[in-house]
Amino acid sequence: MDHSTIIDETRRWISAIVIGLNLCPFARRVFDGDKIRFVVSAAQDEAGLLNDLTVELTALAASTSIETTLLIHPHPLGDFLDYNDSLDLGEQRIEELGL
């Protein structure tokens, strides 16, 4: 699946589920204001994904027009438990970057 299709499907999910069910009261403002950066990671493993996360965290910290980034990873961490286990690494990277 190409990246634009993945992003389009993610945008529809945000609109229907996150905003539609009011799961996040802050989502509509940034979604409607086009302040979300959507990035599809080509990483095939957790190390590559962590590198992509570092790039996106750095870009987000430097941006004045983007308020959040969705790093979409269609390949690694397809299992929820694997994803859940990786959250500690992401939080550690945020701390390492001083964010």
Secondary structure as UniProt FT lines:
FT   HELIX           3..13
FT   HELIX           14..19
FT   TURN            20..22
FT   TURN            25..26
FT   HELIX           27..32
FT   TURN            33..34
FT   STRAND          36..40
FT   HELIX           46..62
FT   STRAND          68..72
FT   HELIX           80..96
FT   TURN            97..98
//
